[in-house]
């Protein structure tokens, strides 16, 4: 059984998303992607990826002296776990309070509203 989802910092989440997009990546490849958006040290990315491996978000294999990282956890698993943490810590476990806050404070487009209505309709139609 895997450890529960640990909260992730901004850089950790950014690195994880890049690895998900690439499928597998070296520190250099992730660093290059991040440099397109902002300056950061190579060693910062290396340390972040090592920490993600320690936290069981990433795994790695070696080819010579190069570490090649890939994700252990899926995006859905991470999002779900982080949402559970947020729900417990901020909303005292109330899904209704979470949704009220999201809908009340977010600028939803008409297409997003329609998508949410369709999800609710599908829940209402589900016999379980």
C-alpha positions as CSV (number, residue, x, y, z in Angstrom):
1,X,0.0,0.0,0.0
2,X,1.3,3.4,-0.9
3,X,1.8,6.3,1.5
4,X,-1.0,8.9,1.5
5,X,-0.5,11.9,-0.7
6,X,1.9,14.4,0.9
7,X,1.2,18.0,0.1
8,X,3.4,19.4,-2.7
9,X,5.0,22.7,-3.1
10,X,4.7,24.8,-6.3
11,X,8.0,23.7,-7.7
12,X,7.3,20.0,-6.9
13,X,4.0,20.2,-8.7
14,X,5.5,22.0,-11.6
15,X,8.2,19.3,-11.9
16,X,5.7,16.5,-11.6
17,X,3.5,17.9,-14.3
18,X,6.5,18.1,-16.7
19,X,7.4,14.5,-16.0
20,X,3.7,13.5,-16.6
21,X,3.8,15.4,-20.0
22,X,7.1,13.9,-21.1
23,X,6.5,10.3,-19.7
24,X,10.0,10.2,-18.4
25,X,12.7,12.8,-18.1
26,X,16.1,13.6,-16.9
27,X,16.9,16.5,-14.5
28,X,18.3,18.4,-17.5
29,X,15.1,18.0,-19.6
30,X,12.9,19.2,-16.7
31,X,15.3,22.1,-16.0
32,X,15.1,23.1,-19.7
33,X,11.3,23.1,-19.6
34,X,11.2,25.3,-16.5
35,X,13.8,27.7,-17.9
36,X,11.3,28.5,-20.7
37,X,9.0,30.0,-18.0
38,X,11.4,31.3,-15.3
39,X,15.0,31.1,-14.1
40,X,15.9,28.4,-11.7
41,X,19.0,26.6,-10.7
42,X,19.7,23.1,-12.1
43,X,20.5,22.0,-8.5
44,X,17.1,23.1,-7.4
45,X,15.4,20.9,-9.9
46,X,17.7,18.0,-9.1
47,X,16.9,18.3,-5.4
48,X,13.2,18.6,-6.1
49,X,13.2,15.5,-8.2
50,X,15.1,13.5,-5.5
51,X,12.5,14.7,-3.0
52,X,9.7,13.6,-5.2
53,X,11.3,10.2,-5.5
54,X,11.7,10.0,-1.7
55,X,8.0,11.0,-1.3
56,X,7.1,8.2,-3.8
57,X,5.8,10.4,-6.6
58,X,8.7,9.6,-8.9
59,X,10.9,6.6,-9.5
60,X,14.1,6.5,-11.5
61,X,16.3,4.2,-13.4
62,X,19.9,4.8,-14.4
63,X,21.5,4.8,-17.8
64,X,25.2,5.1,-17.1
65,X,25.5,8.1,-14.8
66,X,22.1,9.6,-15.9
67,X,19.0,9.3,-13.8
68,X,15.8,9.0,-15.8
69,X,12.7,9.7,-13.8
70,X,9.1,8.6,-14.4
71,X,5.9,9.1,-12.4
72,X,4.7,6.5,-9.9
73,X,1.4,8.3,-9.2
74,X,-1.1,9.2,-11.8
75,X,-2.4,12.8,-12.2
76,X,-5.8,11.6,-11.1
77,X,-4.4,10.0,-7.9
78,X,-2.4,13.1,-7.0
79,X,-5.4,15.5,-7.7
80,X,-7.7,13.2,-5.7
81,X,-5.3,13.0,-2.7
82,X,-4.6,16.7,-2.7
83,X,-8.3,17.5,-2.9
84,X,-8.9,15.1,0.1
85,X,-6.3,17.0,2.1
86,X,-7.8,20.3,1.1
87,X,-11.3,19.1,1.9
88,X,-10.2,17.9,5.4
89,X,-8.0,20.8,6.3
90,X,-9.9,23.8,4.9
91,X,-13.5,22.7,4.6
92,X,-13.7,20.3,7.6
93,X,-14.7,17.5,5.2
94,X,-17.7,19.3,3.7
95,X,-17.9,18.7,-0.1
96,X,-20.8,21.2,-0.2
97,X,-18.7,24.0,1.3
98,X,-15.9,23.2,-1.2
99,X,-18.3,23.4,-4.2
100,X,-20.0,26.5,-2.8
101,X,-16.6,28.2,-2.5
102,X,-15.5,27.1,-5.9
103,X,-18.6,28.2,-7.7
104,X,-19.0,31.4,-5.7
105,X,-15.4,32.6,-6.3
106,X,-14.5,31.3,-9.7
107,X,-15.2,33.0,-12.9
108,X,-16.8,30.1,-14.8
109,X,-17.4,30.4,-18.5
110,X,-20.7,29.3,-20.0
111,X,-19.1,26.1,-21.3
112,X,-17.7,25.3,-17.9
113,X,-21.1,25.9,-16.3
114,X,-22.7,23.6,-18.9
115,X,-20.0,20.9,-18.2
116,X,-20.7,21.1,-14.5
117,X,-24.5,20.8,-15.1
118,X,-23.9,17.7,-17.2
119,X,-21.8,16.1,-14.5
120,X,-24.5,16.8,-11.9
121,X,-27.1,15.4,-14.3
122,X,-25.0,12.2,-14.7
123,X,-24.8,11.9,-10.9
124,X,-28.6,12.2,-10.7
125,X,-29.1,9.5,-13.4
126,X,-26.6,7.0,-11.8
127,X,-28.7,4.3,-10.1
128,X,-26.1,3.6,-7.3
